[in-house]
Amino acid sequence: MLYWLQQHLPVHLHLFQYITFRAGVAFFIGLFLTLVLMPRFIAWAQRSARVQPINEYVSAHQGKAKTPTMGGIVFVTSTVIASLLTVNLLNPFVIGGLLTLVFYAYIGFTDDWGKIRGGNNLAGLSARAKLILQMVFGIAIGLFLIYVAKLDTGFYVPFVKSSLFNMGWWSVAFWVLVMIATSNAVNLTDGLDGLATVPSIFALLSLSIIVYIVGNAALAHYLLMPKIPAGEVVIIAAALIGSLLGFLWFNCHPAQVFMGDSGSLTLGAFIAYMAIIGKSEILLILIGLIFVIETVSVILQVGSYKLRKKRVFLMAPIHHHFEMKQWAENKIIVRFWIISLLSNIFALITLKIR
């Protein structure tokens, strides 16, 4: 809407043409909407018993059994509304970003709703069904980026100023892999109050800087990065960051609401989308280091048990390992936040080293 007003008002409001200004507006709209809508959602969820089924093997979490879930639907809705009010909807990368939010929120909502109705964590979408939906939506977004957005299909790595090779059609398979891996990694991390929220904010901030740079010809040239007209997507990211901060107000320990798969799968998919359009798929390993650590801990645990019948950790994902070692929940959460902050700072430093 702000972009449209700038184009059509008799007196042009040049302020509205700046991405940074509209990103700031989107941030506060997302924050305000979440702060207003979330208490109403929590009250409704408590009245209708839309609460999180708790893993019976984590005894420390049994006190959270009556905590509402699906809070992700609120901050995703706030993000979409804030974005629609501020972005240029003619930009194909914006359309791709909004589709990513809607598609993966649908998967998460369907899974959450099934768990709530069934009363346990196994009653939602099967792993197979969830993976198929993630693949289908990932392929749709990948094809959209190639056919409509005309996204560069080069394969870029940190410290190198040009692409190593052109992936061509294989880029769709690569992007689908990145989206599935990241969405599930954030989902695995979302096990403690605020644990996935703050690292997601850090990741979105770092990726917003990268996407803004590649969307600005002068900055991209200076930093020897590819030029991709995707800067408008920063506005969606800003709206999501604002919405996440509003969500964190209610999700910090002790949580009044959980994001559920509705939030975690959507967050992971959008973080992956930002990395893809910013040609930072490999750098995402550093930007989302906490998500990588959590995922690797599960892979090691499962692999070790299948091969050796021995566990590497007391429990996986790794945040449960520290819980079993009697670490306070707040200590685990804050230390993971610190690791995430440091890894993102280091990731941004690498942008100048090319």
C-alpha positions as CSV (number, residue, x, y, z in Angstrom):
1,M,0.0,0.0,0.0
2,L,2.8,2.4,0.9
3,Y,4.6,1.7,-2.4
4,W,1.3,2.2,-4.3
5,L,0.6,5.5,-2.5
6,Q,4.1,6.7,-3.5
7,Q,3.3,5.9,-7.1
8,H,-0.2,7.4,-7.3
9,L,-0.6,10.3,-4.9
10,P,-0.5,13.8,-6.5
11,V,2.2,14.8,-4.2
12,H,4.9,12.1,-4.3
13,L,6.0,10.9,-0.9
14,H,9.6,10.0,-1.8
15,L,10.1,8.6,1.6
16,F,7.9,5.6,0.7
17,Q,10.2,4.6,-2.2
18,Y,13.0,3.6,0.2
19,I,13.2,0.0,1.2
20,T,14.7,0.9,4.5
21,F,11.8,3.1,5.5
22,R,9.1,0.7,4.4
23,A,11.0,-2.1,6.2
24,G,10.9,-0.1,9.4
25,V,7.2,0.5,9.0
26,A,6.6,-3.2,8.3
27,F,8.6,-4.1,11.4
28,F,6.4,-2.1,13.7
29,I,3.2,-3.2,12.0
30,G,4.2,-6.8,12.4
31,L,5.2,-6.2,16.1
32,F,2.0,-4.3,16.9
33,L,-0.3,-6.9,15.2
34,T,1.3,-9.8,17.1
35,L,1.2,-8.0,20.4
36,V,-2.5,-7.3,19.9
37,L,-3.6,-10.6,18.4
38,M,-1.5,-13.0,20.5
39,P,-3.3,-12.5,23.8
40,R,-6.6,-13.1,22.1
41,F,-5.3,-16.2,20.4
42,I,-3.9,-17.5,23.7
43,A,-7.3,-16.9,25.5
44,W,-9.1,-18.7,22.6
45,A,-6.7,-21.6,22.7
46,Q,-7.0,-22.1,26.4
47,R,-10.8,-22.0,26.3
48,S,-10.9,-24.6,23.4
49,A,-8.1,-26.7,24.8
50,R,-5.8,-26.2,21.7
51,V,-2.7,-27.1,23.7
52,Q,0.7,-28.7,22.9
53,P,1.0,-32.5,23.3
54,I,4.1,-33.0,25.4
55,N,6.8,-35.7,24.8
56,E,6.3,-38.2,27.7
57,Y,10.1,-38.9,27.8
58,V,10.9,-35.3,28.8
59,S,9.7,-35.2,32.4
60,A,10.8,-31.5,32.9
61,H,8.3,-30.5,30.3
62,Q,5.2,-32.0,31.8
63,G,4.3,-28.7,33.4
64,K,3.9,-27.2,29.9
65,A,1.1,-29.6,29.0
66,K,-1.5,-26.9,29.1
67,T,0.4,-24.3,27.1
68,P,-1.3,-23.3,23.8
69,T,0.4,-24.1,20.5
70,M,0.1,-22.9,16.9
71,G,1.2,-19.4,17.9
72,G,3.1,-19.4,14.6
73,I,-0.1,-18.8,12.7
74,V,-0.4,-15.5,14.5
75,F,3.0,-14.2,13.7
76,V,2.9,-15.5,10.1
77,T,-0.5,-13.8,9.6
78,S,0.9,-10.5,11.1
79,T,3.9,-10.8,8.8
80,V,1.7,-11.3,5.7
81,I,-0.6,-8.3,6.6
82,A,2.4,-6.0,7.4
83,S,4.1,-7.1,4.1
84,L,1.0,-6.5,2.0
85,L,0.7,-3.0,3.4
86,T,4.3,-2.0,2.6
87,V,5.9,-4.0,-0.3
88,N,5.9,-3.7,-4.1
89,L,3.7,-6.6,-5.1
90,L,5.0,-6.4,-8.7
91,N,8.4,-7.7,-7.6
92,P,8.5,-11.5,-8.3
93,F,10.8,-12.1,-5.4
94,V,8.2,-10.6,-3.1
95,I,5.6,-12.9,-4.5
96,G,7.9,-15.9,-4.0
97,G,8.5,-14.9,-0.4
98,L,4.8,-14.6,0.4
99,L,4.1,-17.9,-1.2
100,T,6.8,-19.5,0.9
101,L,5.2,-18.2,4.1
102,V,1.7,-19.3,3.1
103,F,2.7,-22.8,1.7
104,Y,4.8,-23.8,4.7
105,A,2.4,-22.3,7.2
106,Y,-0.2,-24.6,5.7
107,I,2.0,-27.7,6.2
108,G,2.7,-26.7,9.8
109,F,-0.9,-25.8,10.6
110,T,-2.2,-29.1,9.2
111,D,0.4,-31.0,11.3
112,D,-0.3,-29.0,14.5
113,W,-4.1,-29.4,14.1
114,G,-3.8,-33.1,13.7
115,K,-1.6,-33.4,16.9
116,I,-4.1,-31.3,18.9
117,R,-7.1,-33.2,17.8
118,G,-5.4,-36.6,18.3
119,G,-3.9,-35.5,21.7
120,N,-0.4,-36.7,20.9
121,N,2.7,-35.9,18.8
122,L,2.1,-38.8,16.5
123,A,-1.4,-37.8,15.4
124,G,-0.3,-35.0,13.0
125,L,0.9,-35.5,9.5
126,S,3.1,-38.5,8.9
127,A,6.8,-37.9,8.3
128,R,6.2,-39.1,4.7
129,A,3.2,-36.8,4.1
130,K,5.1,-33.8,5.5
131,L,8.1,-34.5,3.4
132,I,6.1,-34.9,0.2
133,L,4.3,-31.6,0.9
134,Q,7.6,-29.9,1.6
135,M,9.0,-31.2,-1.7
136,V,6.0,-30.3,-3.7
137,F,5.9,-26.7,-2.4
138,G,9.7,-26.4,-2.6
139,I,9.6,-27.5,-6.3
140,A,6.9,-25.0,-7.0
141,I,8.9,-22.2,-5.4
142,G,12.1,-23.3,-7.2
143,L,10.3,-23.3,-10.6
144,F,8.8,-19.9,-9.8
145,L,12.3,-18.5,-9.1
146,I,13.7,-19.8,-12.4
147,Y,10.8,-19.1,-14.7
148,V,9.3,-16.0,-13.3
149,A,12.0,-14.3,-11.1
150,K,14.8,-15.4,-13.4
151,L,17.1,-16.0,-10.5
152,D,20.8,-16.6,-11.1
153,T,21.4,-20.4,-11.0
154,G,25.1,-20.1,-10.2
155,F,26.6,-21.9,-7.3
156,Y,28.3,-19.5,-4.9
157,V,30.5,-20.2,-1.9
158,P,31.9,-17.8,0.8
159,F,35.3,-16.1,0.0
160,V,34.9,-16.5,-3.8
161,K,33.6,-13.5,-5.8
162,S,32.0,-15.4,-8.7
163,S,30.0,-18.6,-9.0
164,L,31.9,-21.8,-9.2
165,F,29.6,-23.3,-11.8
166,N,26.0,-22.9,-13.2
167,M,23.6,-25.5,-11.7
168,G,21.0,-25.0,-14.4
169,W,17.9,-27.1,-13.7
170,W,19.7,-28.9,-10.9
171,S,19.4,-25.7,-8.9
172,V,15.7,-26.6,-8.3
173,A,16.7,-29.8,-6.6
174,F,19.4,-28.0,-4.6
175,W,17.0,-25.3,-3.5
176,V,14.4,-27.9,-2.5
177,L,17.0,-29.6,-0.4
178,V,18.0,-26.3,1.3
179,M,14.3,-25.5,2.1
180,I,13.5,-29.0,3.5
181,A,16.7,-29.2,5.5
182,T,16.3,-25.7,7.0
183,S,12.6,-26.0,7.8
184,N,13.1,-29.3,9.6
185,A,16.2,-28.0,11.4
186,V,14.3,-25.0,12.9
187,N,11.5,-27.5,13.8
188,L,14.0,-29.7,15.7
189,T,15.4,-26.6,17.5
190,D,12.0,-25.5,18.7
191,G,12.0,-27.5,21.9
192,L,12.6,-24.9,24.6
193,D,11.0,-21.5,25.4
194,G,12.4,-19.0,22.8
195,L,15.2,-21.3,21.7
196,A,14.3,-21.2,18.0
197,T,12.9,-17.7,18.0
198,V,16.0,-15.6,18.7
199,P,18.4,-17.5,16.4
200,S,15.7,-17.1,13.7
201,I,15.8,-13.4,14.3
202,F,19.6,-13.3,14.1
203,A,19.5,-15.3,10.9
204,L,16.8,-13.1,9.3
205,L,18.8,-10.0,10.2
206,S,22.0,-11.4,8.6
207,L,20.2,-12.5,5.5
208,S,18.3,-9.2,5.2
209,I,21.7,-7.5,5.1
210,I,22.8,-9.9,2.4
211,V,19.7,-9.6,0.3
212,Y,19.7,-5.8,0.6
213,I,23.3,-5.8,-0.7
214,V,22.7,-8.0,-3.7
215,G,19.6,-5.9,-4.5
216,N,21.7,-2.7,-4.5
217,A,23.9,-2.5,-7.6
218,A,26.5,-0.2,-6.0
219,L,26.9,-2.3,-2.8
220,A,26.9,-5.5,-4.7
221,H,29.6,-4.2,-7.0
222,Y,31.7,-2.9,-4.1
223,L,31.5,-6.2,-2.2
224,L,31.9,-8.4,-5.4
225,M,28.5,-10.0,-4.9
226,P,25.9,-11.0,-7.5
227,K,23.3,-8.4,-8.5
228,I,19.8,-9.7,-7.9
229,P,16.7,-7.3,-7.7
230,A,15.4,-8.9,-4.6
231,G,15.8,-6.0,-2.1
232,E,12.1,-5.7,-1.6
233,V,12.1,-9.0,0.2
234,V,14.0,-7.3,3.1
235,I,10.6,-5.7,3.9
236,I,9.0,-9.1,4.4
237,A,11.9,-10.2,6.6
238,A,11.6,-7.0,8.7
239,A,7.9,-7.6,9.2
240,L,8.7,-11.2,10.2
241,I,11.4,-10.0,12.7
242,G,8.9,-7.6,14.2
243,S,6.3,-10.3,14.5
244,L,8.8,-12.6,16.1
245,L,9.7,-10.1,18.7
246,G,6.0,-9.7,19.5
247,F,5.8,-13.5,19.7
248,L,8.9,-13.7,22.0
249,W,7.1,-11.4,24.4
250,F,4.8,-14.3,25.1
251,N,7.2,-17.2,24.2
252,C,10.0,-16.3,26.6
253,H,10.5,-18.6,29.6
254,P,8.0,-19.6,31.0
255,A,6.2,-19.6,27.7
256,Q,2.6,-18.7,27.4
257,V,2.4,-20.0,23.9
258,F,4.4,-22.2,21.5
259,M,4.9,-21.5,17.9
260,G,4.3,-25.2,16.9
261,D,5.1,-26.5,13.4
262,S,3.0,-23.7,12.0
263,G,5.8,-21.3,13.0
264,S,9.0,-23.4,13.0
265,L,8.5,-25.0,9.5
266,T,7.5,-21.6,8.1
267,L,10.5,-19.8,9.7
268,G,12.9,-22.4,8.4
269,A,11.5,-22.3,4.9
270,F,11.6,-18.5,4.7
271,I,15.1,-18.4,6.1
272,A,16.1,-20.8,3.3
273,Y,14.3,-18.7,0.7
274,M,16.3,-15.6,1.9
275,A,19.5,-17.6,1.6
276,I,18.6,-18.8,-1.9
277,I,17.8,-15.4,-3.4
278,G,20.8,-14.0,-1.6
279,K,23.0,-16.7,-3.1
280,S,24.1,-17.6,0.4
281,E,23.0,-21.3,0.6
282,I,26.4,-22.4,1.8
283,L,26.9,-19.5,4.2
284,L,23.5,-20.5,5.7
285,I,25.4,-23.3,7.5
286,L,27.1,-20.5,9.6
287,I,24.2,-18.2,9.8
288,G,22.0,-21.0,11.1
289,L,24.7,-22.7,13.1
290,I,22.4,-23.6,16.0
291,F,19.9,-25.2,13.7
292,V,22.8,-27.2,12.2
293,I,24.1,-28.3,15.6
294,E,20.6,-29.5,16.6
295,T,20.1,-31.4,13.4
296,V,23.6,-33.0,13.5
297,S,23.0,-34.1,17.1
298,V,19.9,-36.0,15.9
299,I,21.7,-37.6,13.0
300,L,24.6,-38.7,15.2
301,Q,22.2,-40.1,17.8
302,V,20.1,-42.1,15.4
303,G,23.1,-43.3,13.4
304,S,25.1,-44.3,16.4
305,Y,22.1,-46.3,17.9
306,K,21.4,-48.1,14.6
307,L,25.0,-49.0,14.0
308,R,26.4,-49.5,17.5
309,K,23.3,-49.7,19.7
310,K,24.9,-46.9,21.7
311,R,23.8,-43.3,22.2
312,V,26.1,-40.3,21.7
313,F,23.9,-38.0,23.8
314,L,21.7,-38.6,26.8
315,M,18.9,-37.4,24.6
316,A,18.6,-35.7,21.2
317,P,18.2,-33.0,20.0
318,I,21.1,-31.7,21.9
319,H,19.2,-29.2,24.0
320,H,17.5,-32.2,25.7
321,H,20.9,-33.6,26.4
322,F,21.8,-30.6,28.5
323,E,18.4,-30.8,30.2
324,M,19.2,-34.4,31.2
325,K,22.5,-33.1,32.7
326,Q,20.3,-30.8,34.9
327,W,21.2,-27.5,33.2
328,A,18.6,-24.9,33.9
329,E,16.4,-24.2,30.9
330,N,17.2,-20.5,30.8
331,K,21.0,-21.3,30.8
332,I,20.6,-23.6,27.8
333,I,18.5,-21.1,25.9
334,V,20.7,-18.0,26.5
335,R,24.0,-19.9,25.8
336,F,22.5,-21.1,22.5
337,W,21.5,-17.6,21.7
338,I,25.0,-16.4,22.3
339,I,26.4,-19.1,20.0
340,S,23.9,-18.0,17.3
341,L,24.8,-14.3,17.7
342,L,28.6,-15.0,17.4
343,S,28.1,-17.3,14.3
344,N,26.0,-14.6,12.6
345,I,28.6,-11.9,13.3
346,F,31.3,-14.1,11.8
347,A,29.1,-14.9,8.8
348,L,28.7,-11.1,8.1
349,I,32.4,-10.6,8.4
350,T,33.0,-13.1,5.6
351,L,31.1,-10.8,3.2
352,K,34.2,-8.5,2.9
353,I,36.6,-11.4,2.4
354,R,36.4,-12.2,-1.3
